[in-house]
Amino acid sequence: MEQSFTVNSEAELPATAEKIIQQLGTQVVLLAGPMGAGKTTLIKAFCKILGVAEPVSSPTFSVVNEYLSPQHGTIYHFDWYRLENQEEALDLGLDSYLDSGALCFMEWPEKISNLLPQAFDLVRIELDQTARVISHKIVAHE
């Protein structure tokens, strides 16, 4: 089942993030959307809800950031935008991250499409003229 939320301002984002967090079905959360859509901003809202106290920022150059949540343990935040090829993700230890059981938020997942697990949560952000439409669904391939 896919849920869709219209967010008219950044002030509305925490409530939407809370609803999505409550509905997560996997540990791997993919965030798709165009440049500037607000993927990192949404991950910041997710992390705040999950109790992360440290600053959350885009790992554009480091590829992965690690945060600590008192309630959920380690959280990984990936930004695959600068990846040249999927082998780079494997070289960074993607399999270990996915096998860790930790919550993994991933921006630009299309860059590693052949390496994704069988099941994941997909959060898509689309830009409307005056708002953002955020959809969420659990994807499970057989």
N, C-alpha and C positions, 0 to 999 in steps of 0.2 A: 504494500500500500504506500502510495506517495502522498506526502503532505506538502503543502505549499503555503508560504507566508509572504505577505507584502510588507516591506519595511520602508516607511516613509522618511525616517530620520534615524540617526545613530542612537538616539535616546530609546528607540523601540527595540534595538538589537538585543539587549540582555534578555528580554522576555522571550524572544524568538530562539535565542541560543539555549535558554533553559528548556524550552519545549523539545528542541532537537536532542539535547543531552539526555533527557528522560526517555527518549524513544530509540536510543542507539541499540543496535543489535549485534555489533561486532566491536573489536578493538581497533579496527582500521577504518579511518574516516577520511574519505577523499573529498577534497574541495576543488570544484571545477568552476571556471568562469573566466571572463576576459581580464586582461591587465587592468588593475585599478577597480575591480569589482568589489573588493572588500574581503578577500579571503583571509588575509592576515588579521584584519580587524575582527572578523568573526571568530577566528582561533583565539584571539585575545579575550573575547567574551566567554568562550568555552572555558578557557583556563581560569578565568576569574571565578566562574561558577564552580569549577572543580577545586578551588581553594589555593591555586598557585599564587604565591605572594611575590615572587620575583618578577622583574619586567619581562614581558613577552614581546619578541621582535621577530621580524622575518629572517630566516636563515638563508637568505639569497646567496651569500658568498660562502658560508660555512656548510651549507646544504642541510644540516640537521642541528637543531637546538634541543637541549634536554631541560625539562622542568620537573619540579617535585611538587606533588599534591599530597597533603597530609591524609586525605581520604582515599586516593587512588594510586599512590606511589608515583613511579616515573611516568612521564608523558614525553613523547617525542614529537617534534614538529619539523617536518621535511619541506623543503622547497626545491623541487626538481627542475626549475626553470632553466638554469644554466647547464644542465646535463647535456653532454655531447652525444652520449649513447647509453643504452641500458646497462651495458657492462660496468659502467662507472658506478651505478647503484649497487651492483653486486660487489664491486671492489670496496665500497664503503660499508659493506656488511649488512645489506638490506635483509637478507634471510635471518640474521641474528636478531635484528630489531623486530621483525615480524613474528619470530618464534618466542620473543621475550614475554609475551602476554601483556606488555605495556600498551597503553593507548597511543596510537600513532595517527597524528593529523598530517595529511599530505596535500600540499599545493602542487599544481601542475601534474596530476597523476597520469595524464596521457603520455608523458615522457617515459613512463615505465609500464605501459599497458600490458606487455607480455609477462611482467613479473608480479602482477597483482595477485593476491590470494583469491580463492574461490568465492569467498563471501566478504563483503565490505559494505560500509555505509557510504552512500554517495550524497553529497551536499552540493547542489548546483546553485550558483548565484547568477542571475540574469539582470541586466540593467534595463529598467523601464525609463520613460521620459522623466519621471519625477520620483521614482522609487526603485528599490531593488526587490526582485522576486526571488526568494530563497526556497528551494525545494529539497526535500529529504526523502530518501528511500533506501531500503536495505536490498542489496543485490547479492544473489546467491546463484552461482553457476553450478550446474550438475557436472 
